[in-house]
Amino acid sequence: MVKSRGEAKLITSFYGNDDLQVIRAEMLLASAVLEHNSPVAFADHFESLLKCMCPDLKIAEKLSCVCTKTTSLINFLAGDSANVLSEVMKTGPGMV
């Protein structure tokens, strides 16, 4: 949720469907870098490679996820995972 001066809006209300697909693609790229323990700099190469491989894809044209953004997304994913792990540990077996 994004909080403005009076009301809270879903972040998705600021984007169109094409933008949401681009955001999804960027998150998938960051997840793949993280999952395969690849250097974050790989995102720089992959973005340009994907645009060369698929020049007719609208999503590839709009993709903008080089190492700075990929690092930010990875940190976001890591924070979310830490929150989930924390909750599991609080309620898991052996906890009082």
C-alpha positions, 0 to 999 in steps of 0.5 A: 500500500502507498499512503498519500495525504489522506487515503491509501492506494494500492501500488498497482493503481499507479500502473497500467497492465503493460507496466505490471507485466514489466514489473513482473518480468523485472522481479522474475529476473531479480529472483533468477539472479538470486536463485542461481547465485549469479552476479548482480552484474548479470542483469546488465548483460541479460537486459540487453541480450533479451532486447536483442533476442526478442526485439518485437516484445513490448515487455522486453522493450520496456524492461529496465532492470540493471544491477542497481534496480536488481539489487534493490529488488533482491533486497526487497525479496530478502526482506520479505523472506526474512519476515516470513521466516521470522513468523514461522520461527515464532509459531514453529514446533518447540516454540513456547 
